[in-house]
Amino acid sequence: MTGGSPISHGLFYDVSYNRGIFDPTNTTCSGQPGNLQVFDESIDKYSGSPPVSLNVIDPTALPNHLDENGKCVRLFPHNAMKSNTIFEVVRASGGHTAWADKHPAYDLVNGPSGKGVEDLFTPEITNVGGLDNTVSVVCTVNNDALKVQGILNEIKGLKHDGAPGPRVPAVFGMNFQAVSVGQKLSKDNSDSSCIADTTFTGQAGGYTDGAGTPTAVLAFALQKTDDALGSMIKALKAQGIYDSTLFIVSAKHGQSPINPAKVNKPGHFADLVAALPDAATNAGAIAIAIANACSPPAQQACGFVQDDDIALIWLQDQSQAQAAADYLNANAKALFIDEVLAGNEIKLKFRNPLADNATPDILVQPLYGTIYTGSSKKNAEHGGFSFGDTNVGLIVSNPALHSRTAKTPVATSQVAASILQALGIDPGELQAVRKEGTTVLPFLFSDADGSDGN
């Protein structure tokens, strides 16, 4: 969406930490800042019993911050964005914009202005205390279908709900969740809460081997997603706009590990650190324990530990970052660590955590296959830097393009730049493109050698 990375947009995780914000209950922004920055399903407005999301954000669930005028106001997801998005750029050029995603928290795609997407549709996939569609591949497909129908309506020039719209959006699209869920489920519909279809109840998701052979659960997700993409192509052709549409299919992330034999779930990262023999006396270990013990609403600028197949650590006392990193490196084997990034290593890749409120003090990349959890619900996870997480598919299609496989390494951040180029807009209008030097995808806009050697 931005053409960049946390270097530019400043976000790391849906549930992270920010040293410059205050608890939702602290409406005067008094005292020392430092609080969880939560942008997931827990910030929705809910109604009924069991609760069902109203698919809008509840402002009272958001943290507070001091705005540019020194006023204590709510921090919406788009306020946390530090660089603009393709939707803001396209709107500024007169284009209509639309997007559909899995949480109202995807307000973040609006960009810092809060106005990038004219038709934003966010049917909640995970209701706090209510139905969690992601327990079942079937319920997840059904949730995706809501967004698919929105896209089909927009292809007709309508709004996502079928109401009259201004025209077909210049840029629009959606997030599919089915494949991600199909990859992660250890047991489909484990609590039997999805009553829509019990075909896969009890079956494992993910892959059956290291070659990526999908289980029946994942194969269903892939097929339904493929069918949905096919329905979009059919609709574009029916409207006579298929030839003038650049169709892009990619992924926000992959999952690791692909090979089920490599799965290692030793428990949460901070718990593993706390179990080490000298954890109660080592200054670095104590610093991590303090960050992990921090919990709302008593957020007294004490830090946070987030983990999946990575661990992100925001310390209360940032002067202990090197001591904590040294301790983790010394215990890498017991903690299943492949790499620890702190100090200069963090600054080489991201912003300086001593100068930026949102950047973690320490990032831990575990050995491939390790997921820092004890949960039996998932057999794969994402968030880290492993090839399983970052090597995703990317297909760009238009009848005018010659079929080829580009083996040149690319990044998903190049998609945003390419979309603008395709619309005749300077990709440099994206702040992240200018800051990070992001280029358009190769071979789309120039006639290079069409042979890839297969």
DASUL-V752616 format. One record per backbone hydrogen bond with DSSP energy under -0.5 kcal/mol. CO is the residue of the C=O (numbers start at 1). NH is the residue of the N-H. E is the energy in kcal/mol with one decimal. If there is no record, write none. Layout:
co:CO nh:NH e:E
co:CO nh:NH e:E
This chain:
co:1 nh:86 e:-2.3
co:5 nh:8 e:-2.0
co:5 nh:9 e:-2.4
co:6 nh:10 e:-0.5
co:9 nh:82 e:-1.6
co:14 nh:16 e:-0.6
co:14 nh:39 e:-3.2
co:16 nh:37 e:-2.3
co:18 nh:21 e:-1.1
co:18 nh:35 e:-2.3
co:21 nh:34 e:-3.5
co:22 nh:64 e:-2.0
co:23 nh:26 e:-1.7
co:25 nh:27 e:-1.5
co:26 nh:29 e:-1.0
co:34 nh:301 e:-1.2
co:35 nh:18 e:-2.4
co:36 nh:38 e:-0.7
co:37 nh:16 e:-2.2
co:37 nh:39 e:-0.6
co:40 nh:43 e:-1.7
co:41 nh:44 e:-1.5
co:43 nh:58 e:-3.3
co:45 nh:54 e:-3.0
co:47 nh:52 e:-2.4
co:52 nh:47 e:-1.7
co:56 nh:45 e:-2.1
co:57 nh:59 e:-0.8
co:58 nh:61 e:-2.3
co:59 nh:62 e:-1.6
co:63 nh:75 e:-3.1
co:64 nh:22 e:-3.1
co:65 nh:67 e:-0.6
co:65 nh:73 e:-2.8
co:67 nh:70 e:-2.5
co:71 nh:67 e:-2.7
co:71 nh:73 e:-0.8
co:73 nh:65 e:-2.7
co:74 nh:76 e:-0.9
co:76 nh:79 e:-1.1
co:76 nh:80 e:-1.0
co:77 nh:80 e:-0.9
co:77 nh:81 e:-0.5
co:78 nh:81 e:-0.8
co:85 nh:89 e:-1.8
co:86 nh:90 e:-2.8
co:87 nh:91 e:-2.4
co:88 nh:92 e:-2.1
co:89 nh:93 e:-1.0
co:90 nh:95 e:-2.6
co:91 nh:94 e:-1.8
co:96 nh:170 e:-2.7
co:96 nh:171 e:-1.2
co:97 nh:118 e:-0.6
co:97 nh:119 e:-1.4
co:99 nh:121 e:-2.4
co:100 nh:175 e:-1.3
co:102 nh:125 e:-1.7
co:103 nh:106 e:-2.0
co:104 nh:107 e:-1.3
co:105 nh:108 e:-1.5
co:106 nh:109 e:-1.9
co:107 nh:110 e:-2.1
co:108 nh:111 e:-1.9
co:110 nh:115 e:-0.6
co:110 nh:116 e:-1.0
co:111 nh:114 e:-2.1
co:116 nh:118 e:-0.6
co:118 nh:120 e:-0.5
co:119 nh:99 e:-2.0
co:119 nh:121 e:-0.6
co:121 nh:101 e:-2.0
co:122 nh:124 e:-0.6
co:125 nh:133 e:-2.0
co:126 nh:128 e:-0.5
co:127 nh:130 e:-1.8
co:131 nh:127 e:-2.0
co:131 nh:133 e:-0.8
co:132 nh:135 e:-1.9
co:133 nh:136 e:-1.7
co:135 nh:189 e:-3.1
co:135 nh:190 e:-0.5
co:136 nh:140 e:-1.9
co:137 nh:141 e:-2.2
co:138 nh:142 e:-2.2
co:139 nh:143 e:-1.9
co:140 nh:144 e:-2.6
co:141 nh:145 e:-2.0
co:142 nh:146 e:-0.8
co:143 nh:146 e:-0.7
co:143 nh:147 e:-1.0
co:144 nh:148 e:-2.4
co:145 nh:149 e:-2.3
co:146 nh:150 e:-1.5
co:147 nh:151 e:-2.1
co:148 nh:152 e:-2.4
co:149 nh:153 e:-2.2
co:150 nh:154 e:-2.1
co:151 nh:155 e:-2.2
co:152 nh:156 e:-0.8
co:153 nh:156 e:-0.7
co:153 nh:158 e:-2.2
co:154 nh:157 e:-1.9
co:157 nh:165 e:-0.5
co:159 nh:162 e:-2.1
co:163 nh:159 e:-2.9
co:171 nh:98 e:-1.8
co:173 nh:100 e:-1.3
co:177 nh:181 e:-2.3
co:178 nh:182 e:-3.0
co:179 nh:183 e:-1.9
co:180 nh:184 e:-1.5
co:181 nh:185 e:-2.1
co:182 nh:206 e:-3.3
co:184 nh:379 e:-2.7
co:185 nh:205 e:-2.6
co:187 nh:190 e:-0.9
co:188 nh:202 e:-3.2
co:189 nh:192 e:-1.7
co:193 nh:195 e:-0.9
co:198 nh:201 e:-1.1
co:200 nh:203 e:-2.6
co:203 nh:188 e:-3.4
co:204 nh:217 e:-0.7
co:206 nh:215 e:-2.4
co:209 nh:212 e:-1.5
co:212 nh:214 e:-0.6
co:213 nh:208 e:-3.2
co:215 nh:219 e:-2.8
co:216 nh:220 e:-1.9
co:217 nh:221 e:-1.7
co:218 nh:222 e:-2.7
co:219 nh:223 e:-2.4
co:220 nh:224 e:-2.6
co:221 nh:225 e:-2.1
co:222 nh:226 e:-2.4
co:223 nh:227 e:-2.7
co:224 nh:228 e:-2.0
co:225 nh:229 e:-2.3
co:226 nh:230 e:-2.3
co:227 nh:231 e:-1.9
co:228 nh:232 e:-1.6
co:229 nh:233 e:-2.1
co:230 nh:234 e:-2.4
co:231 nh:235 e:-2.0
co:232 nh:236 e:-2.6
co:233 nh:237 e:-2.2
co:234 nh:238 e:-2.2
co:235 nh:239 e:-1.6
co:236 nh:241 e:-2.5
co:236 nh:242 e:-0.8
co:237 nh:240 e:-1.1
co:242 nh:245 e:-1.6
co:245 nh:247 e:-0.7
co:246 nh:248 e:-0.6
co:247 nh:397 e:-2.9
co:249 nh:395 e:-2.9
co:256 nh:381 e:-2.1
co:258 nh:260 e:-0.6
co:259 nh:262 e:-2.0
co:260 nh:263 e:-1.2
co:264 nh:266 e:-0.6
co:264 nh:371 e:-2.8
co:268 nh:272 e:-1.9
co:269 nh:273 e:-2.1
co:270 nh:274 e:-2.4
co:271 nh:275 e:-1.2
co:273 nh:276 e:-1.5
co:276 nh:279 e:-1.9
co:278 nh:281 e:-1.4
co:278 nh:282 e:-2.0
co:282 nh:286 e:-2.4
co:283 nh:287 e:-2.0
co:284 nh:288 e:-1.5
co:285 nh:289 e:-2.2
co:286 nh:290 e:-2.4
co:287 nh:291 e:-1.7
co:288 nh:292 e:-2.2
co:289 nh:293 e:-1.9
co:290 nh:294 e:-0.6
co:291 nh:294 e:-0.7
co:295 nh:298 e:-0.8
co:297 nh:299 e:-1.6
co:298 nh:300 e:-1.4
co:299 nh:301 e:-0.6
co:302 nh:316 e:-0.6
co:304 nh:314 e:-2.9
co:306 nh:312 e:-3.0
co:308 nh:372 e:-3.3
co:310 nh:308 e:-2.5
co:311 nh:364 e:-2.9
co:312 nh:306 e:-2.7
co:313 nh:315 e:-0.6
co:313 nh:361 e:-1.9
co:313 nh:362 e:-1.8
co:314 nh:304 e:-2.1
co:316 nh:318 e:-0.8
co:317 nh:320 e:-2.0
co:318 nh:321 e:-1.6
co:320 nh:324 e:-2.7
co:321 nh:325 e:-2.6
co:322 nh:326 e:-2.8
co:323 nh:327 e:-2.0
co:324 nh:328 e:-2.3
co:325 nh:329 e:-2.6
co:326 nh:330 e:-2.1
co:327 nh:331 e:-1.1
co:329 nh:332 e:-1.3
co:331 nh:335 e:-1.7
co:332 nh:337 e:-2.7
co:333 nh:336 e:-1.1
co:336 nh:367 e:-2.6
co:339 nh:365 e:-2.6
co:340 nh:342 e:-0.5
co:341 nh:363 e:-2.3
co:342 nh:345 e:-1.9
co:343 nh:346 e:-0.5
co:343 nh:347 e:-1.9
co:344 nh:348 e:-1.6
co:345 nh:349 e:-0.8
co:346 nh:349 e:-0.9
co:346 nh:350 e:-3.3
co:351 nh:353 e:-0.6
co:352 nh:355 e:-2.1
co:352 nh:356 e:-2.0
co:357 nh:19 e:-2.2
co:361 nh:343 e:-0.6
co:362 nh:313 e:-2.7
co:363 nh:341 e:-3.1
co:363 nh:365 e:-0.5
co:364 nh:311 e:-2.0
co:364 nh:366 e:-0.7
co:365 nh:338 e:-2.5
co:365 nh:339 e:-2.2
co:367 nh:370 e:-2.4
co:369 nh:264 e:-2.5
co:371 nh:267 e:-0.6
co:371 nh:373 e:-2.4
co:373 nh:267 e:-1.2
co:377 nh:186 e:-2.4
co:377 nh:187 e:-0.5
co:381 nh:256 e:-2.5
co:382 nh:309 e:-0.7
co:386 nh:389 e:-0.5
co:386 nh:390 e:-2.0
co:387 nh:391 e:-2.5
co:388 nh:255 e:-0.7
co:389 nh:254 e:-2.6
co:390 nh:392 e:-1.4
co:395 nh:249 e:-2.7
co:397 nh:247 e:-2.8
co:398 nh:401 e:-2.4
co:404 nh:406 e:-0.6
co:405 nh:407 e:-0.7
co:411 nh:414 e:-1.9
co:412 nh:415 e:-1.6
co:412 nh:416 e:-0.5
co:413 nh:417 e:-0.8
co:414 nh:418 e:-2.0
co:414 nh:441 e:-0.5
co:415 nh:419 e:-2.5
co:416 nh:420 e:-1.9
co:417 nh:421 e:-2.1
co:418 nh:422 e:-2.5
co:419 nh:423 e:-1.5
co:420 nh:425 e:-3.1
co:421 nh:424 e:-1.4
co:426 nh:429 e:-2.3
co:427 nh:430 e:-2.1
co:429 nh:431 e:-0.5
co:430 nh:434 e:-1.7
co:431 nh:435 e:-2.4
co:432 nh:436 e:-2.9
co:433 nh:437 e:-1.4
co:433 nh:438 e:-0.7
co:441 nh:444 e:-0.9
co:446 nh:448 e:-1.3
